[in-house]
Amino acid sequence: MQLAKLENTAYETLRNNKIMVFKIKDLCLLMKVKKTKAYNLIKSLKKKNAIRTLKRGLFSFNDVSEFVLATSVHFPSYISFWSALNYYGLTENLPKKIFLVTTKYSKELNNFKYITLSKKRFFGYHGLGGIIIAEKEKAIVDSLLLPKYSGGMKEIIKCVRNSLSEIDIKKLLDYGEKMQSKSVFRRLGYILESLEEKKNLEHINKKIGSGYELFDPNLKKRNNLNKKWLLDVNI
């Protein structure tokens, strides 16, 4: 990639300021140039494959990882569900899309799928290697809330089983409680009990409410009822 002097200055200025996703106005401010000049620089950098267009008016460097871009494009957001479970090695299945949690609605962009949760459920994430991603415990809890974004309950059970030696069960239960969802309590309680992790389960069993619901809401009912957790175990 051979850049002219001004193109290289623009490229390095953005890099040095750690601006991975940018607009024309960002270049105007950083280089103190007019909009037309900034536009032409962006056009030249695109032509030389130094940068790419994410969507109209929004650009990024070509060598930035998809995980970094996914959280930079839409704020606030963090990587979760199946994408986070795969990142941590809890499943070998790699989803085609990158799933993220956000509090502000966003249309799907490229292969970035943003799932909107309420602000009270937007927690349990951290910075890791330049990306913003759910902690293992929160990725599991998010998945239990909306299993379809993690391959369904069979896949989630496998991920929980694979993570038992490395996750904090108390944190997992605390995060489950913080989600304020009876569905999460029921699914989490059932899974942990089936994996012989029974400590503190009586505490959450008292908060599951009444009436039965599907263990996997994306599958048909089977009337395979578990009376303790009020679930139709339909997998």
C-alpha positions in Angstrom: 0.0 0.0 0.0 1.8 3.1 -1.3 0.3 6.3 0.1 1.0 9.9 -0.9 2.4 12.2 1.8 -1.0 13.7 2.8 -2.8 10.4 2.6 -0.2 8.9 4.9 -0.6 11.8 7.3 -4.3 11.3 7.4 -4.0 7.5 7.8 -1.4 7.9 10.6 -3.3 10.6 12.4 -6.4 8.4 12.7 -4.3 5.5 13.8 -2.4 7.4 16.4 -5.6 8.8 17.9 -6.9 5.2 18.0 -10.0 6.1 15.9 -10.9 2.8 14.4 -14.3 3.9 13.0 -14.6 7.5 11.7 -16.5 10.0 9.6 -15.3 12.7 7.3 -15.9 15.3 10.0 -13.4 13.4 12.3 -10.7 13.9 9.7 -11.7 17.6 9.3 -11.2 18.1 13.1 -8.0 16.1 13.4 -6.2 17.6 10.4 -7.9 21.0 10.4 -8.9 20.7 6.8 -12.1 21.6 5.0 -14.8 19.0 4.3 -13.9 18.8 0.5 -10.3 18.0 1.3 -11.2 15.4 3.9 -13.7 13.8 1.5 -11.0 13.6 -1.2 -8.5 12.0 1.3 -11.1 9.4 2.3 -11.8 8.7 -1.4 -8.1 8.2 -2.1 -7.6 5.9 1.0 -10.6 3.8 -0.1 -9.2 3.5 -3.6 -5.9 2.3 -2.3 -7.7 -0.2 0.1 -6.4 1.4 3.2 -9.9 1.9 4.5 -13.4 0.6 3.8 -16.9 1.8 4.0 -19.0 0.3 6.8 -22.2 2.2 5.8 -22.9 5.5 4.2 -20.6 8.1 5.8 -18.9 5.7 8.1 -15.5 4.2 7.5 -12.9 2.0 9.2 -9.4 0.6 8.6 -9.3 -2.6 6.5 -7.2 -4.5 9.1 -9.4 -3.9 12.1 -10.9 -7.1 13.5 -14.7 -7.6 13.2 -15.1 -7.8 17.0 -13.5 -4.4 17.4 -15.6 -2.9 14.7 -18.8 -4.4 16.0 -18.7 -2.5 19.3 -17.2 0.6 17.7 -20.0 1.0 15.1 -22.8 1.2 17.6 -22.5 2.6 21.2 -23.2 1.3 23.7 -22.8 -2.4 22.9 -20.9 -5.5 23.9 -20.4 -8.8 22.3 -22.4 -11.6 23.8 -24.6 -14.7 23.1 -23.1 -17.3 20.8 -20.3 -15.0 19.6 -18.9 -14.6 23.2 -19.4 -18.3 24.0 -17.3 -19.2 20.9 -14.7 -16.5 21.8 -14.2 -18.2 25.2 -13.9 -21.6 23.7 -17.1 -22.9 25.3 -18.4 -24.0 21.9 -16.7 -25.0 18.7 -19.6 -23.7 16.6 -18.8 -20.3 15.0 -21.9 -18.3 14.2 -22.0 -16.5 10.9 -23.1 -13.3 12.6 -21.6 -11.4 15.5 -24.2 -11.0 18.2 -24.1 -7.9 20.5 -26.2 -6.5 23.3 -27.2 -2.8 23.2 -29.6 -0.5 24.9 -30.4 1.5 21.7 -32.0 -0.1 18.7 -29.8 -0.5 15.7 -30.5 -2.2 12.4 -28.3 -5.2 11.5 -25.1 -3.9 9.8 -23.0 -6.2 7.7 -22.8 -9.3 9.9 -23.4 -7.4 13.1 -26.6 -8.3 14.9 -27.6 -5.9 17.7 -30.1 -7.2 20.3 -31.7 -4.6 22.4 -32.0 -5.1 26.2 -33.2 -2.8 28.8 -30.7 -0.7 30.7 -31.1 -2.7 33.9 -29.9 -5.8 31.9 -26.9 -4.0 30.4 -24.1 -5.1 32.7 -21.5 -7.8 33.1 -19.1 -6.9 30.3 -15.4 -5.8 30.2 -12.7 -4.8 27.9 -10.6 -7.7 26.7 -7.8 -7.5 24.1 -9.3 -4.3 22.5 -12.9 -5.6 22.4 -15.9 -5.1 24.7 -17.3 -8.5 25.5 -19.6 -10.1 28.1 -18.0 -11.9 31.0 -18.5 -15.7 30.6 -21.2 -15.7 33.3 -23.1 -12.8 31.6 -22.8 -14.4 28.1 -24.5 -17.5 29.6 -27.2 -15.5 31.3 -27.9 -13.4 28.2 -28.2 -16.7 26.3 -30.7 -18.1 28.8 -32.9 -15.0 28.3 -32.9 -15.3 24.5 -31.7 -18.8 23.5 -32.2 -18.3 19.8 -29.1 -16.1 19.6 -27.0 -18.9 21.0 -28.1 -21.9 19.0 -30.9 -23.0 21.3 -30.9 -24.7 24.7 -29.0 -27.8 23.7 -26.1 -25.7 22.7 -26.3 -23.6 25.9 -26.3 -26.7 28.1 -23.2 -27.8 26.4 -21.6 -24.4 26.9 -22.5 -24.4 30.6 -21.1 -27.9 31.0 -17.8 -26.9 29.3 -17.5 -23.8 31.5 -18.1 -25.3 34.9 -14.4 -25.5 35.8 -13.7 -21.9 35.0 -16.8 -19.8 35.8 -17.9 -18.4 39.1 -21.2 -20.1 40.0 -22.1 -17.5 42.6 -21.6 -14.7 40.0 -23.6 -16.7 37.5 -26.5 -16.9 40.0 -26.1 -13.3 41.0 -26.2 -12.2 37.3 -29.2 -14.5 36.8 -31.0 -12.7 39.6 -30.0 -9.3 38.4 -31.7 -10.0 35.0 -35.1 -10.1 36.8 -36.4 -12.9 34.6 -38.3 -15.9 35.8 -37.4 -17.7 32.5 -33.6 -17.2 33.2 -34.1 -18.5 36.8 -36.0 -21.6 35.6 -33.6 -22.5 32.8 -30.5 -21.8 34.9 -31.8 -23.8 37.8 -32.7 -26.8 35.7 -29.4 -26.9 33.9 -27.2 -26.5 37.0 -29.2 -29.2 38.9 -28.9 -31.6 35.9 -25.1 -31.0 36.0 -25.0 -31.7 39.8 -24.4 -28.1 40.7 -27.1 -27.7 43.3 -25.7 -25.2 45.8 -28.0 -22.1 46.3 -30.6 -23.5 43.9 -33.3 -23.5 46.5 -32.9 -19.7 46.8 -33.7 -19.1 43.1 -36.3 -21.8 43.0 -38.4 -19.7 45.3 -38.5 -16.9 42.6 -39.7 -18.8 39.6 -43.3 -17.8 39.9 -46.2 -20.0 38.7 -47.3 -21.7 35.5 -45.3 -23.7 33.0 -43.2 -22.4 30.1 -41.0 -23.9 27.4 -37.5 -24.8 28.2 -36.5 -23.8 24.7 -39.0 -21.2 23.4 -38.0 -21.9 19.8 -39.1 -25.5 19.8 -42.6 -27.1 20.0 -44.0 -28.1 23.3 -43.7 -31.8 24.4 -45.5 -31.8 27.7 -42.4 -33.2 29.3 -43.0 -31.3 32.5 -40.5 -30.6 35.3 -42.6 -29.7 38.3 -39.7 -28.2 40.3 -38.6 -25.7 37.7 -42.0 -25.3 36.0 -40.6 -26.1 32.6 -41.7 -28.2 29.6 -38.3 -29.7 28.9 -38.9 -29.8 25.1 -35.4 -30.6 23.8 
